[in-house]
Amino acid sequence: MMEANEFRQLLQQTEARLRESIDARVEQTEARLREYIDERAVKTEERLREYIDERTHDAETRIVRAFGAYQQSATVRFRKIEADVSNVNASTTEQMDAFQSKLLELETRIVVLEKPGNPAA
């Protein structure tokens, strides 16, 4: 029969092997769990980036469309302003031409009136 010391020694050896085996399995499980968490984190990050990229693209598209609509209405307003300014310029030019004609006519009359030998002078 086995002595108490031999039994204790066998028990301690068995306990040590069990601890080593359990420690090894815990380390393997931890490693697999870390790997799984890292993979999930990478996939989640990729999906989040894709989602953000899509939303950013959608927002940019809406902004571009809004500016396009504004640009069209602004172009119409600017063309109207250009037409109005052109009309004002044409009207002003006509008025200046009429004023210059009248001024020239007055200057001509003054010259004629101031000529020596003019009975009205």
C-alpha atoms as an extended CHARMM CRD file, in Angstrom:
* protein
*
       121  EXT
         1         1  MET       CA              0.0000000000        0.0000000000        0.0000000000  PROA      1               0.0000000000
         2         2  MET       CA              0.9960000000        3.5600000000       -0.6300000000  PROA      2               0.0000000000
         3         3  GLU       CA              2.3860000000        5.6480000000        2.1450000000  PROA      3               0.0000000000
         4         4  ALA       CA              0.9550000000        8.9800000000        3.1310000000  PROA      4               0.0000000000
         5         5  ASN       CA              3.9740000000       10.8780000000        1.8220000000  PROA      5               0.0000000000
         6         6  GLU       CA              3.7960000000        9.1240000000       -1.5250000000  PROA      6               0.0000000000
         7         7  PHE       CA              0.1000000000        9.8250000000       -1.6970000000  PROA      7               0.0000000000
         8         8  ARG       CA              0.6460000000       13.5090000000       -0.8830000000  PROA      8               0.0000000000
         9         9  GLN       CA              3.3930000000       13.7120000000       -3.4760000000  PROA      9               0.0000000000
        10        10  LEU       CA              1.1860000000       12.0370000000       -6.0930000000  PROA      10              0.0000000000
        11        11  LEU       CA             -1.6590000000       14.3410000000       -5.1290000000  PROA      11              0.0000000000
        12        12  GLN       CA              0.5870000000       17.4140000000       -5.4470000000  PROA      12              0.0000000000
        13        13  GLN       CA              1.8720000000       16.2530000000       -8.8430000000  PROA      13              0.0000000000
        14        14  THR       CA             -1.6690000000       15.6570000000      -10.0390000000  PROA      14              0.0000000000
        15        15  GLU       CA             -2.7090000000       19.0610000000       -8.7160000000  PROA      15              0.0000000000
        16        16  ALA       CA              0.2630000000       20.7090000000      -10.4900000000  PROA      16              0.0000000000
        17        17  ARG       CA             -0.6050000000       18.9740000000      -13.7910000000  PROA      17              0.0000000000
        18        18  LEU       CA             -4.2370000000       20.0160000000      -13.4080000000  PROA      18              0.0000000000
        19        19  ARG       CA             -3.2330000000       23.6180000000      -12.7000000000  PROA      19              0.0000000000
        20        20  GLU       CA             -0.9150000000       23.6370000000      -15.7430000000  PROA      20              0.0000000000
        21        21  SER       CA             -3.6230000000       22.1380000000      -17.9160000000  PROA      21              0.0000000000
        22        22  ILE       CA             -6.2400000000       24.5910000000      -16.6550000000  PROA      22              0.0000000000
        23        23  ASP       CA             -3.8380000000       27.5270000000      -17.0190000000  PROA      23              0.0000000000
        24        24  ALA       CA             -3.0070000000       26.4730000000      -20.5710000000  PROA      24              0.0000000000
        25        25  ARG       CA             -6.6950000000       26.1660000000      -21.4610000000  PROA      25              0.0000000000
        26        26  VAL       CA             -7.4940000000       29.5240000000      -19.8590000000  PROA      26              0.0000000000
        27        27  GLU       CA             -4.6680000000       31.1440000000      -21.8380000000  PROA      27              0.0000000000
        28        28  GLN       CA             -5.9150000000       29.5120000000      -25.0600000000  PROA      28              0.0000000000
        29        29  THR       CA             -9.4620000000       30.6480000000      -24.3270000000  PROA      29              0.0000000000
        30        30  GLU       CA             -8.2770000000       34.1680000000      -23.5230000000  PROA      30              0.0000000000
        31        31  ALA       CA             -6.2510000000       34.2710000000      -26.7530000000  PROA      31              0.0000000000
        32        32  ARG       CA             -9.2340000000       33.0780000000      -28.8200000000  PROA      32              0.0000000000
        33        33  LEU       CA            -11.4990000000       35.5580000000      -27.0340000000  PROA      33              0.0000000000
        34        34  ARG       CA             -9.0670000000       38.4320000000      -27.6660000000  PROA      34              0.0000000000
        35        35  GLU       CA             -8.7880000000       37.4000000000      -31.3270000000  PROA      35              0.0000000000
        36        36  TYR       CA            -12.5920000000       37.2550000000      -31.6440000000  PROA      36              0.0000000000
        37        37  ILE       CA            -13.0090000000       40.6580000000      -29.9590000000  PROA      37              0.0000000000
        38        38  ASP       CA            -10.3040000000       42.1810000000      -32.1830000000  PROA      38              0.0000000000
        39        39  GLU       CA            -11.9810000000       40.7750000000      -35.3090000000  PROA      39              0.0000000000
        40        40  ARG       CA            -15.3800000000       42.0910000000      -34.1980000000  PROA      40              0.0000000000
        41        41  ALA       CA            -13.8550000000       45.4880000000      -33.4140000000  PROA      41              0.0000000000
        42        42  VAL       CA            -12.2500000000       45.6690000000      -36.8750000000  PROA      42              0.0000000000
        43        43  LYS       CA            -15.4870000000       44.6420000000      -38.5860000000  PROA      43              0.0000000000
        44        44  THR       CA            -17.4880000000       47.1150000000      -36.5120000000  PROA      44              0.0000000000
        45        45  GLU       CA            -15.0260000000       49.8720000000      -37.3530000000  PROA      45              0.0000000000
        46        46  GLU       CA            -15.2580000000       49.0150000000      -41.0610000000  PROA      46              0.0000000000
        47        47  ARG       CA            -19.0640000000       49.0860000000      -40.9530000000  PROA      47              0.0000000000
        48        48  LEU       CA            -18.9920000000       52.3700000000      -39.0430000000  PROA      48              0.0000000000
        49        49  ARG       CA            -16.6020000000       53.8990000000      -41.5900000000  PROA      49              0.0000000000
        50        50  GLU       CA            -18.8220000000       52.7310000000      -44.4460000000  PROA      50              0.0000000000
        51        51  TYR       CA            -21.8840000000       54.1660000000      -42.7110000000  PROA      51              0.0000000000
        52        52  ILE       CA            -20.1340000000       57.4870000000      -42.0760000000  PROA      52              0.0000000000
        53        53  ASP       CA            -18.8480000000       57.5930000000      -45.6720000000  PROA      53              0.0000000000
        54        54  GLU       CA            -22.3550000000       56.9700000000      -47.0130000000  PROA      54              0.0000000000
        55        55  ARG       CA            -23.8990000000       59.6150000000      -44.7740000000  PROA      55              0.0000000000
        56        56  THR       CA            -21.1500000000       62.0830000000      -45.6430000000  PROA      56              0.0000000000
        57        57  HSD       CA            -21.6770000000       61.4310000000      -49.3410000000  PROA      57              0.0000000000
        58        58  ASP       CA            -25.4460000000       61.8820000000      -48.9380000000  PROA      58              0.0000000000
        59        59  ALA       CA            -24.9250000000       65.1490000000      -47.0570000000  PROA      59              0.0000000000
        60        60  GLU       CA            -22.4700000000       66.4030000000      -49.6750000000  PROA      60              0.0000000000
        61        61  THR       CA            -24.9270000000       65.4990000000      -52.4270000000  PROA      61              0.0000000000
        62        62  ARG       CA            -27.7280000000       67.4060000000      -50.6960000000  PROA      62              0.0000000000
        63        63  ILE       CA            -25.4620000000       70.4220000000      -50.2140000000  PROA      63              0.0000000000
        64        64  VAL       CA            -24.3890000000       70.3890000000      -53.8640000000  PROA      64              0.0000000000
        65        65  ARG       CA            -28.0140000000       70.1250000000      -54.9860000000  PROA      65              0.0000000000
        66        66  ALA       CA            -29.0230000000       72.9830000000      -52.6940000000  PROA      66              0.0000000000
        67        67  PHE       CA            -26.2250000000       75.1700000000      -54.0510000000  PROA      67              0.0000000000
        68        68  GLY       CA            -27.1970000000       74.1630000000      -57.5900000000  PROA      68              0.0000000000
        69        69  ALA       CA            -30.7700000000       75.3110000000      -56.9900000000  PROA      69              0.0000000000
        70        70  TYR       CA            -29.4850000000       78.5280000000      -55.4140000000  PROA      70              0.0000000000
        71        71  GLN       CA            -27.1150000000       79.0660000000      -58.3150000000  PROA      71              0.0000000000
        72        72  GLN       CA            -29.9510000000       78.7070000000      -60.8370000000  PROA      72              0.0000000000
        73        73  SER       CA            -32.1280000000       81.2410000000      -59.0390000000  PROA      73              0.0000000000
        74        74  ALA       CA            -29.1440000000       83.5400000000      -58.5060000000  PROA      74              0.0000000000
        75        75  THR       CA            -28.2820000000       83.3080000000      -62.2130000000  PROA      75              0.0000000000
        76        76  VAL       CA            -31.8140000000       84.3460000000      -63.1280000000  PROA      76              0.0000000000
        77        77  ARG       CA            -31.6420000000       87.2790000000      -60.6800000000  PROA      77              0.0000000000
        78        78  PHE       CA            -28.2110000000       88.3400000000      -61.9540000000  PROA      78              0.0000000000
        79        79  ARG       CA            -29.4110000000       88.2340000000      -65.5580000000  PROA      79              0.0000000000
        80        80  LYS       CA            -32.3840000000       90.3990000000      -64.6210000000  PROA      80              0.0000000000
        81        81  ILE       CA            -30.0520000000       92.8400000000      -62.8700000000  PROA      81              0.0000000000
        82        82  GLU       CA            -27.7660000000       92.8750000000      -65.9100000000  PROA      82              0.0000000000
        83        83  ALA       CA            -30.7540000000       93.5500000000      -68.1610000000  PROA      83              0.0000000000
        84        84  ASP       CA            -31.9650000000       96.3140000000      -65.8450000000  PROA      84              0.0000000000
        85        85  VAL       CA            -28.5040000000       97.8910000000      -65.7380000000  PROA      85              0.0000000000
        86        86  SER       CA            -28.2520000000       97.5970000000      -69.5060000000  PROA      86              0.0000000000
        87        87  ASN       CA            -31.6220000000       99.3080000000      -69.8720000000  PROA      87              0.0000000000
        88        88  VAL       CA            -30.5590000000      102.0340000000      -67.4400000000  PROA      88              0.0000000000
        89        89  ASN       CA            -27.3210000000      102.4760000000      -69.3900000000  PROA      89              0.0000000000
        90        90  ALA       CA            -29.1940000000      102.6920000000      -72.6790000000  PROA      90              0.0000000000
        91        91  SER       CA            -31.6860000000      105.1690000000      -71.2220000000  PROA      91              0.0000000000
        92        92  THR       CA            -28.9150000000      107.2530000000      -69.6730000000  PROA      92              0.0000000000
        93        93  THR       CA            -26.9960000000      107.2170000000      -72.9430000000  PROA      93              0.0000000000
        94        94  GLU       CA            -30.0900000000      108.4090000000      -74.8210000000  PROA      94              0.0000000000
        95        95  GLN       CA            -30.6930000000      111.1500000000      -72.2660000000  PROA      95              0.0000000000
        96        96  MET       CA            -27.0400000000      112.2310000000      -72.4260000000  PROA      96              0.0000000000
        97        97  ASP       CA            -27.2000000000      112.2820000000      -76.2380000000  PROA      97              0.0000000000
        98        98  ALA       CA            -30.3370000000      114.4470000000      -76.1070000000  PROA      98              0.0000000000
        99        99  PHE       CA            -28.7080000000      116.7240000000      -73.5380000000  PROA      99              0.0000000000
       100       100  GLN       CA            -25.5470000000      117.0480000000      -75.6550000000  PROA      100             0.0000000000
       101       101  SER       CA            -27.6440000000      117.8690000000      -78.7430000000  PROA      101             0.0000000000
       102       102  LYS       CA            -29.5100000000      120.6010000000      -76.8700000000  PROA      102             0.0000000000
       103       103  LEU       CA            -26.2700000000      121.9430000000      -75.4180000000  PROA      103             0.0000000000
       104       104  LEU       CA            -24.6690000000      122.0260000000      -78.8670000000  PROA      104             0.0000000000
       105       105  GLU       CA            -27.7270000000      123.8170000000      -80.2280000000  PROA      105             0.0000000000
       106       106  LEU       CA            -27.4960000000      126.4060000000      -77.4430000000  PROA      106             0.0000000000
       107       107  GLU       CA            -23.7640000000      126.8870000000      -77.9860000000  PROA      107             0.0000000000
       108       108  THR       CA            -24.3720000000      127.3640000000      -81.7060000000  PROA      108             0.0000000000
       109       109  ARG       CA            -27.0280000000      130.0160000000      -81.0180000000  PROA      109             0.0000000000
       110       110  ILE       CA            -24.7060000000      131.7910000000      -78.5900000000  PROA      110             0.0000000000
       111       111  VAL       CA            -21.8970000000      131.8400000000      -81.1550000000  PROA      111             0.0000000000
       112       112  VAL       CA            -24.2490000000      133.1470000000      -83.8240000000  PROA      112             0.0000000000
       113       113  LEU       CA            -25.5810000000      135.8180000000      -81.4900000000  PROA      113             0.0000000000
       114       114  GLU       CA            -22.0960000000      136.9220000000      -80.4440000000  PROA      114             0.0000000000
       115       115  LYS       CA            -20.7600000000      137.3160000000      -83.9950000000  PROA      115             0.0000000000
       116       116  PRO       CA            -19.8210000000      140.8610000000      -84.8450000000  PROA      116             0.0000000000
       117       117  GLY       CA            -22.1610000000      142.2780000000      -87.2890000000  PROA      117             0.0000000000
       118       118  ASN       CA            -25.1170000000      140.3730000000      -85.9310000000  PROA      118             0.0000000000
       119       119  PRO       CA            -27.9310000000      142.8340000000      -85.5210000000  PROA      119             0.0000000000
       120       120  ALA       CA            -29.0690000000      141.1590000000      -82.2860000000  PROA      120             0.0000000000
       121       121  ALA       CA            -25.6010000000      141.5230000000      -80.7280000000  PROA      121             0.0000000000
